[in-house]
Amino acid sequence: MTLMQCPICKRSVDESTVGQPGSAFPFCSERCKLIDLGRWLGGKYQIPVVEIDESETIHPIDPEPPSGNKSNRR
């Protein structure tokens, strides 16, 4: 028997309940499962986004001029 903690209330949860009917794994209960769902839907869990200013972006320099460049011809 392997025990882990419920991510919401930190109670012990038996991993052997995975796949059993009525299992709320990895949560200890349906209540904790719904609390977690409410947090996701309410925007409590977010991945931080850093916006990049396009004017500060460094563009790579093309080492060769594009083919068909007629600037070298006289």
CORWOKA-V873077 format. One line per field, one symbol per residue. psi: psi as a letter, one per 20 degrees, with the letter a starting at -180 (. if undefined). burial: I if it has 9 or more other ideal C-beta (glycine too) atoms within 8 Angstrom, else O. A space follows every 10 residues. Layout:
# CORWOKA-V873077
psi: ???
burial: ???
This chain:
# CORWOKA-V873077
psi: ppqrqpigij qpppiiipiq pjpjpjqhrh ghghggghgg hijhoqpppo ppohijpppq pohpqqqjoj hiq.
burial: OOOOOIOIOO OOIOIOIOOO OOOIOOIIOO OIIOIIOOIO OOOOOOOOOO OOOOOOOOOO OOOOOOOOOO OOOO
